[in-house]
Amino acid sequence: MTVAKEVAMFTIRKSPCAAAVLALLLCLSATTGMARDGEVHPYLILLPGNYAVIGQMPDGGVSYAGTAEIREAGGKLELIKTIGEQSIHATVEIDKPSPGEGEVLRIRWPKYEQSCLVSADLDNFGRLTCYWMRDDQLHSAPGLEAYFSTGAWPKEPAPLNAAGF
């Protein structure tokens, strides 16, 4: 019997609650991962919408802000990002870097690629945290971006009080 199996058996005998948690974890680990054929991947539901974007150029460069829209089209995601007057389109793929690891988004722009972790904010809208590198350059530090869903933001700004708040 392996050490892990002995520890699990000891835990199960000593604590019924721990046994229930262990069983739940085993069930969850068997059901997580990429969507099976014919199923809709949860990211196709969570991520479409409008986002505020903040970022920093590679190598500790200038910071910037803008907007983005993620769309679902035919079972795939596409992203349109606008910084200033410039809008660019990207393809989005859901990737699992290696067995046993979580999923990431690979966003491919014309001259660079991003790798993003996906999470949900407190209103259950999507949030992305990303790093990126240009295809044709070596960097001492990657570029950084964060995408914050604006889905729960007020449509009109709240009036300020006398103190300016």
Secondary structure as GFF3:
##gff-version 3
##sequence-region A 1 165
A	DSSP	alpha_helix	3	14	.	.	.	ID=ss1
A	DSSP	alpha_helix	16	31	.	.	.	ID=ss2
A	DSSP	alpha_helix	42	46	.	.	.	ID=ss3
A	DSSP	beta_strand	49	56	.	.	.	ID=ss4
A	DSSP	three_ten_helix	58	60	.	.	.	ID=ss5
A	DSSP	beta_strand	63	73	.	.	.	ID=ss6
A	DSSP	beta_strand	76	83	.	.	.	ID=ss7
A	DSSP	beta_strand	86	95	.	.	.	ID=ss8
A	DSSP	beta_strand	104	108	.	.	.	ID=ss9
A	DSSP	beta_strand	112	120	.	.	.	ID=ss10
A	DSSP	beta_strand	126	134	.	.	.	ID=ss11
A	DSSP	beta_strand	143	149	.	.	.	ID=ss12
###
